[in-house]
Amino acid sequence: MSKLNLIPLPTSVVEHHGFTAVPEAFSVSSFTPLGTWLNRALEDWLDARIQAVPANQSGGEEGWLRITEDAALQEGAYTLAVNPTGIAIEAASSAGIINAAQTLRQLVGTRGFSTAPRRGTGVELPNVTITDEPNFSFRGVHLDVSRHFMPLDELLRFIDLAAAHKLNALHLHLTDDQGWRMDIPAFPRLRDVSSWRSDTMAVYTEDGRFMTGRPHGGCYSIQELRDAVAYARERGVTIIPEIDLPGHSVAAIAAYPQLGVDAPDVQVWTGWGVNDCILDPSDYTLDFFRTVLDTVMDVFDAPIIHIGGDEVPYERWHASDTVRQRAAELGLESVELLHGWFLGQLAAHVEARGRRAGVWHEAVSPTMPQTAVVNAWGGLDTVVHSLSAGYDTTISCCSHLYLDYRENDDPREPSGCSPLLSTEKLYNFEPLEPRVLAAAQAGGAAITGIQAQIWTEYLDTREIRDYNTYPRLSAFAELAWSRDRDYADFAERLEDGHLDRLAAAGVDFRPLAGPHAWQERPDIAAKAGR
């Protein structure tokens, strides 16, 4: 195998003799403009100055870095060659160029990941020819900033690291029972009330007695989110925003009680799990969230706008005369069918603006439009069910793709989340079982891609978020990108090079042998009964 320790593993790597020194200044010829970020990044990674970047060059003198178009390559694919004449990249679009650049970043070594670029020392690149293409076209990571708010600088860092692993989508979970994280100017109480809770549960117990005693909150401004969208777009990442409805909405109801069934008097929730206080499927609620989604679509340019739909308990709908009457007036046989109907009304609003709605798999029902894209987060059975019902589906299985789970049952593991998911189990996941492919064919639906999930109930600091995310997100990136996989080889590439890259980027990753002493949290372990 290659000794370059590239992650995710490319389709083909041919190493040649020797190294090529990067000149202090070099020219670039490209069939398409590289953009401000990539120009600056190349200068930082290669410790050199770009003299000129001619756009749409069809002839004339070639640059030392030559980027040419090959329309026959699939989206995101590329070839990268380094030899004494320079660097040559072929791609069909900017996505392939960015992926090639991220591979080049790894070839540079740890300095390509340093937060403070090193200057004046020179860079030598190994002579190599790489041919590469993605296994899944959609390679996403879901990030919950509702349960624990992530400041903008950390969010941007998260995006950069995801892009470095050739992930191309960030599913941003902006709202839930415990906090609302996007300013909506039409409804200022979402910022002033819904974004803060009075306390936080440290470890899940039935009686909820292990509280931190600390309020928690935060809310992104419109400009901050616009900045994040632009930052991600430059790096080839699309941010898919999620406003979770009609369950997981206590924070919004706390600020605007009329949104809830019979206008309950509630506070932003301080517990974890599923709260039975859900939205009233009224015209007022629909109009409210049409306005919310208009603001969301003004800020985010993603083709998919996610509207949630997971974990919706129906007790309050059953108990409400007005909700039962609503179902009857619509000709629905049960209040449960209001779930898909309600989301369908908002999906139609999203589609009217040229986007598609995203939902979690519980939204699949006779009243939910098949135009929605489903994240199936249960086992592969939920993927099969969604595809069989005719919904394009993103594989998001909790059994193998939930990074808030603990690596193993060692009491030293710092997260308070109980389920287990080892890096090796994640890496060896086989998402495209024959029954999954058969369901897609039978339902006339597409497997849109694959997505890892990071829920943050128990990930309350940047350090513990780093610890739970890496190197498992590196393993997921290879699962999503590479067709040929071998865990032993992957682990060797981690130890021999990639963990050093993460360290250079300041990532508090989990060592493969277990946590460092300073990463343990004995208080959490004790409260969890470990």
Secondary structure, DSSP 8 states (H G I E B T S, - for coil): --SS--SS--SEEEEEEEEEE--SEE-EEESS---HHHHHHHHHHHT-EE----TT--SSS--SEEEEE-TTS-TT-EEEEEETTEEEEEESSHHHHHHHHHHHHHHH-GGGT-SS---SS--EEEEEEEEE--S-SEEEEEEE-SSS---HHHHHHHHHHHHHTT--EEEEE-EETTEE-B--TT-THHHHTTTEES--BSS--TT---B----EE--B-HHHHHHHHHHHHHTT-EEEEEEEESSS-HHHHHH-GGGBTT--------S-S--S--B--SHHHHHHHHHHHHHHHHH---SEEEEE--S---HHHHH-HHHHHHHHHTT-SSGGGHHHHHHHHHHHHHHHTT-EEEEEGGG-STTS-TTSEEEE-SSHHHHHHHHHTT--EEE--HHHHBTTSBSSS-TT-------B--HHHHHT-----HHHHHHHHHHT--EEEEEEEE--TT--SHHHHHHHHTTHHHHHHHHHH-SS--HHHHHHHIIIIIHHHHHHTT-----TT---GGG--HHHHHHTT-
